[in-house]
Amino acid sequence: MARGRFAHNMDSKGRIAIPQVLRMEIQAHEKPPILTSCIDAPAVGIYAQERWLEIESRLANMSQVQPEVQKIRRLIVSGAEECPIDSQGRVRVPQHLRDYAGLSKQCLVAGMGERIELWDRARFDQEIASIRENGEDVSRIAADLGL
């Protein structure tokens, strides 16, 4: 399970270093990770290829005409790209994903369990501040989930 937060700078070619502890999570069987848009946030999701293929399979088994399913496919499947990690532990983030997430030089790599998220550092800080401001609501949700 991927966990933790790591601040890294993106270089001018759109590459960012993935911390070694997280690389192990997404390089299972030495297949390149898949990068795509996060559905619920202005961030890039990084998935181990095995996990991504499970997601694609589940979507393939859903309705081909249900508008909600098509919207999800349009957002995450059409934007998904296989992005190998280079010998220095960096992944190149495609331009359309950098634009979607508003990535600047200062980024944050966040382990989120079965995926890794790549955020613009300032946006991530705003997201965490917003969550903290709504602490009571978040606490209720956590309690409902049995956490």
N, CA and C atoms as an extended XYZ file, in Angstrom:
441
Properties=species:S:1:pos:R:3:atomname:S:1:resname:S:1:resid:I:1 pbc="F F F"
N         0.832       -1.185        0.000 N   MET     1
C         0.000        0.000        0.000 CA  MET     1
C         0.879        1.250        0.000 C   MET     1
N         0.588        2.132       -0.924 N   ALA     2
C         1.329        3.380       -1.031 CA  ALA     2
C         0.849        4.347        0.040 C   ALA     2
N         1.793        4.931        0.769 N   ARG     3
C         1.418        5.913        1.786 CA  ARG     3
C         2.544        6.938        1.944 C   ARG     3
N         2.153        8.099        2.453 N   GLY     4
C         3.122        9.161        2.704 CA  GLY     4
C         2.999       10.303        1.716 C   GLY     4
N         3.645       11.424        2.071 N   ARG     5
C         3.675       12.621        1.226 CA  ARG     5
C         5.122       13.006        0.994 C   ARG     5
N         5.419       13.361       -0.256 N   PHE     6
C         6.788       13.678       -0.629 CA  PHE     6
C         6.784       14.878       -1.569 C   PHE     6
N         7.484       15.927       -1.196 N   ALA     7
C         7.589       17.116       -2.044 CA  ALA     7
C         8.739       16.914       -3.027 C   ALA     7
N         8.460       17.176       -4.305 N   HIS     8
C         9.471       17.058       -5.355 CA  HIS     8
C         9.233       18.151       -6.378 C   HIS     8
N        10.305       18.519       -7.068 N   ASN     9
C        10.186       19.497       -8.147 CA  ASN     9
C        10.087       18.781       -9.485 C   ASN     9
N         9.214       19.296      -10.340 N   MET    10
C         9.103       18.784      -11.699 CA  MET    10
C        10.099       19.543      -12.555 C   MET    10
N        10.809       18.834      -13.424 N   ASP    11
C        11.779       19.520      -14.277 CA  ASP    11
C        11.092       20.111      -15.509 C   ASP    11
N        11.853       20.809      -16.326 N   SER    12
C        11.292       21.516      -17.473 CA  SER    12
C        10.746       20.569      -18.546 C   SER    12
N        11.108       19.290      -18.484 N   LYS    13
C        10.604       18.295      -19.434 CA  LYS    13
C         9.374       17.569      -18.904 C   LYS    13
N         8.877       17.993      -17.741 N   GLY    14
C         7.685       17.373      -17.183 CA  GLY    14
C         7.958       16.080      -16.442 C   GLY    14
N         9.196       15.884      -15.994 N   ARG    15
C         9.548       14.668      -15.258 CA  ARG    15
C         9.582       14.958      -13.764 C   ARG    15
N         9.149       13.971      -13.009 N   ILE    16
C         9.185       14.094      -11.552 CA  ILE    16
C         9.675       12.779      -10.974 C   ILE    16
N        10.493       12.892       -9.935 N   ALA    17
C        11.015       11.706       -9.262 CA  ALA    17
C         9.933       11.095       -8.381 C   ALA    17
N         9.793        9.802       -8.473 N   ILE    18
C         8.872        9.066       -7.618 CA  ILE    18
C         9.709        8.438       -6.512 C   ILE    18
N         9.401        8.731       -5.253 N   PRO    19
C        10.188        8.159       -4.154 CA  PRO    19
C        10.261        6.639       -4.259 C   PRO    19
N        11.416        6.091       -3.902 N   GLN    20
C        11.650        4.665       -4.049 CA  GLN    20
C        10.579        3.812       -3.368 C   GLN    20
N        10.163        4.213       -2.172 N   VAL    21
C         9.164        3.438       -1.449 CA  VAL    21
C         7.847        3.359       -2.240 C   VAL    21
N         7.525        4.378       -3.005 N   LEU    22
C         6.322        4.372       -3.826 CA  LEU    22
C         6.562        3.695       -5.173 C   LEU    22
N         7.755        3.807       -5.699 N   ARG    23
C         8.065        3.138       -6.976 CA  ARG    23
C         7.846        1.638       -6.869 C   ARG    23
N         8.186        1.076       -5.731 N   MET    24
C         8.015       -0.365       -5.543 CA  MET    24
C         6.545       -0.746       -5.685 C   MET    24
N         5.646        0.145       -5.285 N   GLU    25
C         4.212       -0.126       -5.366 CA  GLU    25
C         3.686       -0.102       -6.804 C   GLU    25
N         4.258        0.742       -7.641 N   ILE    26
C         3.703        0.910       -8.986 CA  ILE    26
C         4.503        0.208      -10.069 C   ILE    26
N         5.605       -0.413       -9.707 N   GLN    27
C         6.404       -1.120      -10.699 CA  GLN    27
C         6.315       -2.628      -10.517 C   GLN    27
N         5.196       -3.104      -10.051 N   ALA    28
C         5.015       -4.541       -9.884 CA  ALA    28
C         5.238       -5.236      -11.223 C   ALA    28
N         5.966       -6.309      -11.184 N   HIS    29
C         6.261       -7.110      -12.379 CA  HIS    29
C         6.972       -6.299      -13.455 C   HIS    29
N         7.604       -5.228      -13.061 N   GLU    30
C         8.420       -4.386      -13.933 CA  GLU    30
C         7.670       -3.835      -15.152 C   GLU    30
N         6.352       -3.705      -15.035 N   LYS    31
C         5.577       -3.075      -16.103 CA  LYS    31
C         5.423       -1.596      -15.769 C   LYS    31
N         5.451       -0.732      -16.784 N   PRO    32
C         5.346        0.710      -16.515 CA  PRO    32
C         4.009        1.071      -15.885 C   PRO    32
N         4.022        2.079      -15.019 N   PRO    33
C         2.762        2.535      -14.421 CA  PRO    33
C         1.897        3.250      -15.449 C   PRO    33
N         0.622        3.380      -15.090 N   ILE    34
C        -0.352        4.103      -15.912 CA  ILE    34
C        -0.674        5.406      -15.203 C   ILE    34
N        -0.607        6.516      -15.936 N   LEU    35
C        -0.975        7.822      -15.408 CA  LEU    35
C        -2.277        8.260      -16.056 C   LEU    35
N        -3.163        8.849      -15.256 N   THR    36
C        -4.420        9.366      -15.776 CA  THR    36
C        -4.966       10.438      -14.851 C   THR    36
N        -6.067       11.054      -15.263 N   SER    37
C        -6.736       12.075      -14.455 CA  SER    37
C        -7.402       11.427      -13.252 C   SER    37
N        -7.322       12.072      -12.105 N   CYS    38
C        -8.120       11.642      -10.960 CA  CYS    38
C        -9.549       12.126      -11.188 C   CYS    38
N       -10.506       11.305      -10.822 N   ILE    39
C       -11.910       11.661      -11.012 CA  ILE    39
C       -12.340       12.731      -10.012 C   ILE    39
N       -11.864       12.616       -8.787 N   ASP    40
C       -12.388       13.413       -7.684 CA  ASP    40
C       -11.541       14.618       -7.295 C   ASP    40
N       -10.464       14.867       -8.038 N   ALA    41
C        -9.574       15.963       -7.639 CA  ALA    41
C        -8.742       16.415       -8.832 C   ALA    41
N        -8.248       17.646       -8.788 N   PRO    42
C        -7.371       18.122       -9.856 CA  PRO    42
C        -5.953       17.586       -9.632 C   PRO    42
N        -5.803       16.292       -9.867 N   ALA    43
C        -4.528       15.616       -9.636 CA  ALA    43
C        -4.364       14.514      -10.668 C   ALA    43
N        -3.150       13.987      -10.746 N   VAL    44
C        -2.849       12.872      -11.640 CA  VAL    44
C        -2.785       11.605      -10.799 C   VAL    44
N        -3.496       10.574      -11.232 N   GLY    45
C        -3.441        9.279      -10.569 CA  GLY    45
C        -2.382        8.416      -11.226 C   GLY    45
N        -1.577        7.771      -10.407 N   ILE    46
C        -0.540        6.874      -10.906 CA  ILE    46
C        -0.871        5.482      -10.380 C   ILE    46
N        -1.051        4.545      -11.300 N   TYR    47
C        -1.478        3.198      -10.952 CA  TYR    47
C        -0.455        2.164      -11.412 C   TYR    47
N        -0.266        1.131      -10.596 N   ALA    48
C         0.456       -0.039      -11.075 CA  ALA    48
C        -0.355       -0.594      -12.237 C   ALA    48
N         0.307       -1.103      -13.246 N   GLN    49
C        -0.400       -1.561      -14.437 CA  GLN    49
C        -1.426       -2.649      -14.107 C   GLN    49
N        -1.105       -3.554      -13.209 N   GLU    50
C        -2.058       -4.597      -12.812 CA  GLU    50
C        -3.350       -3.995      -12.274 C   GLU    50
N        -3.222       -3.021      -11.387 N   ARG    51
C        -4.390       -2.369      -10.794 CA  ARG    51
C        -5.184       -1.638      -11.876 C   ARG    51
N        -4.485       -0.962      -12.785 N   TRP    52
C        -5.157       -0.233      -13.844 CA  TRP    52
C        -5.958       -1.178      -14.735 C   TRP    52
N        -5.391       -2.321      -15.058 N   LEU    53
C        -6.095       -3.281      -15.910 CA  LEU    53
C        -7.364       -3.792      -15.227 C   LEU    53
N        -7.356       -3.903      -13.908 N   GLU    54
C        -8.570       -4.264      -13.166 CA  GLU    54
C        -9.644       -3.191      -13.346 C   GLU    54
N        -9.242       -1.930      -13.251 N   ILE    55
C       -10.178       -0.818      -13.415 CA  ILE    55
C       -10.760       -0.822      -14.827 C   ILE    55
N        -9.897       -0.968      -15.835 N   GLU    56
C       -10.380       -0.997      -17.217 CA  GLU    56
C       -11.341       -2.165      -17.441 C   GLU    56
N       -11.033       -3.295      -16.847 N   SER    57
C       -11.897       -4.467      -16.987 CA  SER    57
C       -13.280       -4.210      -16.388 C   SER    57
N       -13.287       -3.611      -15.214 N   ARG    58
C       -14.573       -3.289      -14.572 CA  ARG    58
C       -15.371       -2.314      -15.434 C   ARG    58
N       -14.710       -1.315      -15.988 N   LEU    59
C       -15.404       -0.356      -16.849 CA  LEU    59
C       -15.895       -1.014      -18.135 C   LEU    59
N       -15.126       -1.956      -18.666 N   ALA    60
C       -15.527       -2.648      -19.890 CA  ALA    60
C       -16.790       -3.471      -19.682 C   ALA    60
N       -16.999       -3.927      -18.454 N   ASN    61
C       -18.178       -4.738      -18.148 CA  ASN    61
C       -19.403       -3.902      -17.783 C   ASN    61
N       -19.253       -2.598      -17.774 N   MET    62
C       -20.385       -1.718      -17.477 CA  MET    62
C       -21.063       -1.296      -18.780 C   MET    62
N       -22.209       -0.688      -18.634 N   SER    63
C       -23.023       -0.272      -19.770 CA  SER    63
C       -22.223        0.573      -20.764 C   SER    63
N       -22.442        0.266      -22.043 N   GLN    64
C       -21.801        1.039      -23.112 CA  GLN    64
C       -22.586        2.308      -23.450 C   GLN    64
N       -23.794        2.437      -22.867 N   VAL    65
C       -24.628        3.591      -23.201 CA  VAL    65
C       -25.012        4.447      -21.995 C   VAL    65
N       -24.701        3.995      -20.800 N   GLN    66
C       -25.041        4.780      -19.605 CA  GLN    66
C       -24.158        6.035      -19.572 C   GLN    66
N       -24.763        7.221      -19.567 N   PRO    67
C       -23.983        8.464      -19.645 CA  PRO    67
C       -22.917        8.604      -18.555 C   PRO    67
N       -23.217        8.198      -17.334 N   GLU    68
C       -22.253        8.344      -16.240 CA  GLU    68
C       -21.010        7.493      -16.482 C   GLU    68
N       -21.218        6.279      -16.990 N   VAL    69
C       -20.092        5.386      -17.283 CA  VAL    69
C       -19.252        5.976      -18.411 C   VAL    69
N       -19.915        6.513      -19.417 N   GLN    70
C       -19.191        7.109      -20.541 CA  GLN    70
C       -18.362        8.317      -20.095 C   GLN    70
N       -18.904        9.097      -19.163 N   LYS    71
C       -18.153       10.255      -18.660 CA  LYS    71
C       -16.885        9.807      -17.938 C   LYS    71
N       -17.000        8.762      -17.156 N   ILE    72
C       -15.824        8.250      -16.448 CA  ILE    72
C       -14.798        7.732      -17.452 C   ILE    72
N       -15.257        6.968      -18.432 N   ARG    73
C       -14.336        6.462      -19.467 CA  ARG    73
C       -13.651        7.618      -20.184 C   ARG    73
N       -14.453        8.625      -20.532 N   ARG    74
C       -13.917        9.766      -21.263 CA  ARG    74
C       -12.820       10.465      -20.464 C   ARG    74
N       -13.054       10.593      -19.165 N   LEU    75
C       -12.086       11.295      -18.329 CA  LEU    75
C       -10.840       10.458      -18.057 C   LEU    75
N       -11.030        9.225      -17.585 N   ILE    76
C        -9.842        8.503      -17.120 CA  ILE    76
C        -9.246        7.533      -18.132 C   ILE    76
N       -10.070        6.880      -18.952 N   VAL    77
C        -9.507        5.910      -19.899 CA  VAL    77
C        -8.895        6.623      -21.101 C   VAL    77
N        -9.596        7.602      -21.637 N   SER    78
C        -9.058        8.279      -22.826 CA  SER    78
C        -7.790        9.067      -22.506 C   SER    78
N        -7.631        9.453      -21.256 N   GLY    79
C        -6.446       10.217      -20.872 CA  GLY    79
C        -5.324        9.380      -20.285 C   GLY    79
N        -5.538        8.067      -20.173 N   ALA    80
C        -4.545        7.199      -19.544 CA  ALA    80
C        -3.369        6.937      -20.477 C   ALA    80
N        -2.177        6.953      -19.896 N   GLU    81
C        -0.968        6.670      -20.674 CA  GLU    81
C        -0.014        5.825      -19.855 C   GLU    81
N         0.622        4.893      -20.537 N   GLU    82
C         1.692        4.106      -19.935 CA  GLU    82
C         2.932        5.001      -19.906 C   GLU    82
N         3.505        5.187      -18.722 N   CYS    83
C         4.632        6.105      -18.575 CA  CYS    83
C         5.753        5.412      -17.818 C   CYS    83
N         6.743        4.912      -18.538 N   PRO    84
C         7.838        4.202      -17.881 CA  PRO    84
C         8.617        5.097      -16.914 C   PRO    84
N         9.169        4.477      -15.909 N   ILE    85
C        10.036        5.168      -14.952 CA  ILE    85
C        11.461        5.007      -15.461 C   ILE    85
N        12.189        6.131      -15.559 N   ASP    86
C        13.546        6.068      -16.093 CA  ASP    86
C        14.542        5.573      -15.042 C   ASP    86
N        15.799        5.479      -15.438 N   SER    87
C        16.832        4.927      -14.555 CA  SER    87
C        17.100        5.795      -13.327 C   SER    87
N        16.636        7.040      -13.351 N   GLN    88
C        16.803        7.928      -12.201 CA  GLN    88
C        15.552        7.998      -11.342 C   GLN    88
N        14.587        7.117      -11.610 N   GLY    89
C        13.371        7.063      -10.799 CA  GLY    89
C        12.345        8.131      -11.124 C   GLY    89
N        12.446        8.708      -12.333 N   ARG    90
C        11.523        9.767      -12.730 CA  ARG    90
C        10.498        9.243      -13.719 C   ARG    90
N         9.326        9.858      -13.683 N   VAL    91
C         8.286        9.568      -14.653 CA  VAL    91
C         7.963       10.873      -15.373 C   VAL    91
N         7.769       10.778      -16.694 N   ARG    92
C         7.390       11.965      -17.459 CA  ARG    92
C         5.876       12.044      -17.483 C   ARG    92
N         5.368       13.164      -17.019 N   VAL    93
C         3.924       13.374      -16.963 CA  VAL    93
C         3.492       14.031      -18.274 C   VAL    93
N         2.602       13.383      -19.026 N   PRO    94
C         2.149       13.973      -20.292 CA  PRO    94
C         1.551       15.369      -20.088 C   PRO    94
N         1.707       16.202      -21.096 N   GLN    95
C         1.269       17.595      -21.000 CA  GLN    95
C        -0.211       17.717      -20.660 C   GLN    95
N        -1.066       16.900      -21.273 N   HIS    96
C        -2.499       17.039      -20.999 CA  HIS    96
C        -2.816       16.734      -19.532 C   HIS    96
N        -2.056       15.869      -18.895 N   LEU    97
C        -2.273       15.590      -17.476 CA  LEU    97
C        -1.701       16.696      -16.600 C   LEU    97
N        -0.573       17.268      -17.024 N   ARG    98
C        -0.028       18.420      -16.288 CA  ARG    98
C        -1.027       19.570      -16.314 C   ARG    98
N        -1.641       19.785      -17.462 N   ASP    99
C        -2.638       20.854      -17.595 CA  ASP    99
C        -3.858       20.557      -16.723 C   ASP    99
N        -4.359       19.339      -16.769 N   TYR   100
C        -5.539       18.945      -15.995 CA  TYR   100
C        -5.324       19.197      -14.498 C   TYR   100
N        -4.147       18.814      -14.006 N   ALA   101
C        -3.860       18.929      -12.578 CA  ALA   101
C        -3.269       20.286      -12.199 C   ALA   101
N        -3.009       21.130      -13.181 N   GLY   102
C        -2.414       22.431      -12.896 CA  GLY   102
C        -1.035       22.315      -12.272 C   GLY   102
N        -0.262       21.328      -12.728 N   LEU   103
C         1.048       21.092      -12.121 CA  LEU   103
C         2.034       22.184      -12.489 C   LEU   103
N         2.730       22.654      -11.474 N   SER   104
C         3.797       23.625      -11.660 CA  SER   104
C         5.098       22.935      -11.255 C   SER   104
N         6.122       23.702      -11.025 N   LYS   105
C         7.402       23.103      -10.647 CA  LYS   105
C         7.312       22.382       -9.301 C   LYS   105
N         6.661       23.008       -8.332 N   GLN   106
C         6.572       22.410       -6.999 CA  GLN   106
C         5.387       21.460       -6.932 C   GLN   106
N         5.701       20.185       -6.755 N   CYS   107
C         4.668       19.147       -6.742 CA  CYS   107
C         4.710       18.368       -5.434 C   CYS   107
N         3.666       17.613       -5.234 N   LEU   108
C         3.586       16.729       -4.083 CA  LEU   108
C         3.143       15.358       -4.573 C   LEU   108
N         3.892       14.331       -4.167 N   VAL   109
C         3.566       12.956       -4.506 CA  VAL   109
C         2.953       12.354       -3.243 C   VAL   109
N         1.711       11.869       -3.359 N   ALA   110
C         0.985       11.361       -2.188 CA  ALA   110
C         0.607        9.907       -2.393 C   ALA   110
N         1.021        9.061       -1.458 N   GLY   111
C         0.598        7.667       -1.473 CA  GLY   111
C        -0.825        7.585       -0.964 C   GLY   111
N        -1.697        6.936       -1.727 N   MET   112
C        -3.123        6.883       -1.393 CA  MET   112
C        -3.634        5.441       -1.353 C   MET   112
N        -2.798        4.526       -0.948 N   GLY   113
C        -3.222        3.133       -0.896 CA  GLY   113
C        -2.923        2.433       -2.200 C   GLY   113
N        -3.960        2.196       -3.008 N   GLU   114
C        -3.775        1.470       -4.265 CA  GLU   114
C        -3.379        2.370       -5.434 C   GLU   114
N        -3.289        3.655       -5.186 N   ARG   115
C        -2.798        4.557       -6.220 CA  ARG   115
C        -1.928        5.610       -5.567 C   ARG   115
N        -1.209        6.305       -6.416 N   ILE   116
C        -0.395        7.439       -5.998 CA  ILE   116
C        -1.002        8.654       -6.685 C   ILE   116
N        -1.043        9.771       -5.993 N   GLU   117
C        -1.546       11.000       -6.597 CA  GLU   117
C        -0.413       11.998       -6.725 C   GLU   117
N        -0.425       12.714       -7.823 N   LEU   118
C         0.538       13.768       -8.092 CA  LEU   118
C        -0.221       15.083       -8.143 C   LEU   118
N         0.133       15.991       -7.244 N   TRP   119
C        -0.564       17.267       -7.080 CA  TRP   119
C         0.394       18.439       -7.284 C   TRP   119
N        -0.167       19.564       -7.685 N   ASP   120
C         0.524       20.833       -7.539 CA  ASP   120
C         0.593       21.080       -6.029 C   ASP   120
N         1.748       21.443       -5.524 N   ARG   121
C         1.948       21.559       -4.074 CA  ARG   121
C         0.960       22.542       -3.427 C   ARG   121
N         0.757       23.701       -4.029 N   ALA   122
C        -0.150       24.702       -3.459 CA  ALA   122
C        -1.587       24.182       -3.442 C   ALA   122
N        -2.004       23.487       -4.505 N   ARG   123
C        -3.364       22.926       -4.540 CA  ARG   123
C        -3.557       21.863       -3.467 C   ARG   123
N        -2.531       21.040       -3.260 N   PHE   124
C        -2.636       20.004       -2.229 CA  PHE   124
C        -2.771       20.647       -0.849 C   PHE   124
N        -1.964       21.668       -0.597 N   ASP   125
C        -2.047       22.365        0.684 CA  ASP   125
C        -3.441       22.958        0.889 C   ASP   125
N        -4.038       23.523       -0.177 N   GLN   126
C        -5.401       24.057       -0.095 CA  GLN   126
C        -6.409       22.939        0.193 C   GLN   126
N        -6.231       21.795       -0.443 N   GLU   127
C        -7.129       20.652       -0.233 CA  GLU   127
C        -7.083       20.198        1.226 C   GLU   127
N        -5.884       20.078        1.780 N   ILE   128
C        -5.737       19.647        3.179 CA  ILE   128
C        -6.341       20.696        4.112 C   ILE   128
N        -6.122       21.975        3.822 N   ALA   129
C        -6.705       23.037        4.653 CA  ALA   129
C        -8.233       22.967        4.618 C   ALA   129
N        -8.796       22.711        3.446 N   SER   130
C       -10.247       22.593        3.315 CA  SER   130
C       -10.784       21.403        4.113 C   SER   130
N       -10.076       20.301        4.062 N   ILE   131
C       -10.485       19.117        4.824 CA  ILE   131
C       -10.455       19.428        6.321 C   ILE   131
N        -9.421       20.119        6.750 N   ARG   132
C        -9.312       20.464        8.174 CA  ARG   132
C       -10.410       21.430        8.606 C   ARG   132
N       -10.777       22.361        7.726 N   GLU   133
C       -11.848       23.302        8.043 CA  GLU   133
C       -13.180       22.587        8.226 C   GLU   133
N       -13.352       21.489        7.545 N   ASN   134
C       -14.583       20.700        7.627 CA  ASN   134
C       -14.376       19.463        8.499 C   ASN   134
N       -13.607       19.620        9.540 N   GLY   135
C       -13.228       18.511       10.402 CA  GLY   135
C       -14.393       17.722       10.971 C   GLY   135
N       -15.447       18.427       11.370 N   GLU   136
C       -16.599       17.718       11.944 CA  GLU   136
C       -17.267       16.822       10.902 C   GLU   136
N       -17.423       17.329        9.689 N   ASP   137
C       -18.025       16.525        8.621 CA  ASP   137
C       -17.148       15.314        8.301 C   ASP   137
N       -15.857       15.543        8.232 N   VAL   138
C       -14.924       14.456        7.935 CA  VAL   138
C       -14.961       13.425        9.054 C   VAL   138
N       -15.048       13.887       10.288 N   SER   139
C       -15.127       12.957       11.427 CA  SER   139
C       -16.379       12.101       11.349 C   SER   139
N       -17.494       12.699       10.967 N   ARG   140
C       -18.748       11.933       10.830 CA  ARG   140
C       -18.628       10.871        9.727 C   ARG   140
N       -18.044       11.258        8.634 N   ILE   141
C       -17.865       10.314        7.538 CA  ILE   141
C       -16.952        9.169        7.971 C   ILE   141
N       -15.866        9.504        8.657 N   ALA   142
C       -14.937        8.475        9.139 CA  ALA   142
C       -15.656        7.532       10.099 C   ALA   142
N       -16.471        8.079       10.970 N   ALA   143
C       -17.217        7.237       11.928 CA  ALA   143
C       -18.190        6.327       11.183 C   ALA   143
N       -18.885        6.870       10.164 N   ASP   144
C       -19.817        6.060        9.376 CA  ASP   144
C       -19.111        4.927        8.657 C   ASP   144
N       -17.861        5.159        8.294 N   LEU   145
C       -17.073        4.124        7.607 CA  LEU   145
C       -16.421        3.152        8.597 C   LEU   145
N       -16.590        3.424        9.877 N   GLY   146
C       -16.030        2.550       10.894 CA  GLY   146
C       -14.546        2.776       11.151 C   GLY   146
N       -14.065        3.988       10.883 N   LEU   147
C       -12.639        4.288       11.090 CA  LEU   147
C       -12.396        4.928       12.442 C   LEU   147
